Amino acid sequence: MPPPLHPGTKQPVSLEMMTAIFPENLVMQEMSPERWIEIPEPVRDIYALWRPTPLLRAVRLEKALKTPAHIYYKYEGGSPAGSHKPNTAVPQAYYNKLAGTKRLATETGAGQWGSSLALACQFFGLECTVYMVKVSFHQKPYRKMMMETWGANVFASPSDRTEFGRKLLAQDPDCPGSLGIAISEAIEDNRQDPEYEVLAGQCSQPCLLPPERHRPGVDPADGNGGRGAGCRDRLRGGGSNFAGISFPFIRRKLVEKKPCRIVAVEPTSCPSITRGDLRYDLADTAEMTPLMIDVHARAHLHAAQHSCRRPALPTACRRWSATR
């Protein structure tokens, strides 16, 4: 993978630059050349609350499609937060606890990542602040309630808590927000105290490592219960969901030459991998993060991807890749 670049010099960022935003033990994972990184025992103990997740066969869907194929799916709704995202939130919170972090700040769109991190912080006794995209904050009150139940402080983004948020609200009091804005607010909030850290729910190696090793409930060699996987289909938004289920099979296909067709499915409203360009961009609207390699929808090349905002639609939760 091409390394993150400094936005000014366009040179690969150093360890010191990365640790200005993220804790060192997670940055070391981001830069690690190792094939395997051991998952700590305390994290495995928490995983055992809902893992392994079931691999189920969609028999009625097969009948409806009149297909001879066997269709299987992984059900990740059994976690306390109701999604796959605690798989990475728990180890990231754990590593922050080891690093002496007292509070974590993060962004969330529909609330899945925010609720997952709120849960993880509750496990390890950390304070949690969540900046939730304003349109989702108002459309999804029960996600906010879930985060607050686990002790998190949740704010609609843009907010009046940060300089960047106040600037945007002065320009547009009805600004619906975006994930890029929420990330910027979380980073600015984090800079108030050296014992605060910021976590992101996508775009980094720590977001992929635990899901890749733990999401498949069966060994990748076995595929669907020993019959082998002929085709893997997965929704692709930010990429962590798709990567978690597909990467083990991709490795087997490339290294062991095992046959497997892997298909990523994305919305036509903001296509990136089907009609996009692979290039560097910032991960937040206020331009405080390193440049990272990403796929961008060609339809939005008239504006910088990190500053692009979509209309305030109920489906904003799944349109994050065009609103960052």
C-alpha positions, 0 to 999 in steps of 0.5 A: 500500500502506498504510505500516507503523505504529509499534506505539505511536503508530499513525503511519507509521514514519519512515526512522529507525525502520525502520533500527533493524531493517533496513539503510538501502539496503533501507529505501529500497526499501521506501519507494521510489515508483519503478516500477523499481529496477535490479538491480545487476550483481553480483547479475545475475552470480550469478543467471546461475548458474541463471537464467533458469529454464525454463517447462515444459508439463505435457503428462501433467497435461493428459491426466490432466485431459482438458482442452483447456487448455495448462498451463505451470509455472515450475520454480524448483528449479534454484537451488543452494538448490532454491527461488525464494528465492535470488532475493531472498536474493542482492540483500538480502545484497548490499545489506547487504554494501554497507552494511558489515554483517558478519553477518545473522540471520534466521528460517526455517520449513522451511529454504528461506529459511534455506538461501537466505540462507546461500547468499547470505551465502557469495557475499558473505563474510557471517556468517549466523545462522539461527533455525529453527522447532524442529519443523522443525529436528528434522524436516528435518535435511538443510536444517540440513546444507545451511545449515551447509555454506554456513557458517551457524550454525543454532539451533532456535527458541525457543533459549537464546541470547536473552532471549525464547527463554529466557522461552518455554522456561521457560514450555514446555520443549517449545515447538515454535516458530513463525516469529513466535518465530524472527523475534523471536529474530533481531531480538533477536540483531541488536541485540547489535552495530551491524554485525549486521542482520536479514533476513526472507524475506517481508512486505517490498518487497525480497522481492518486487522481484527475484522480480517482475522475474526469476521469469517466464522469458518476458516477461509480454507473451508469456505462455506462449511468445507465446500469452498467459496465459489463467489464472495459478494459484499456491500462496499461503503468505506471498505472495512466491511468488504475487506474483513470478509474478503481479504482472507479469500483474496490472499488464498486466491493470489498465494495459493491459487484457489479459485474464487470470484470476489464481487464488491457491491456499491450504491450507484448514487456515489460510485467509486470503485466502479467509476472512480480514480485511485488517488491521494486525498485528505481524510477530513474537511479541515485538512488536518490529516495526512494524505491517504490513498483512496478511491474517489467517484469521478462524478465529484472531481469538480470538488476536492473529495474530502470537502464534498458534501451530499444532500441531507437524505435518510440514506446518508448513513451509507453514503459516507464515501462521498461525504467525507 
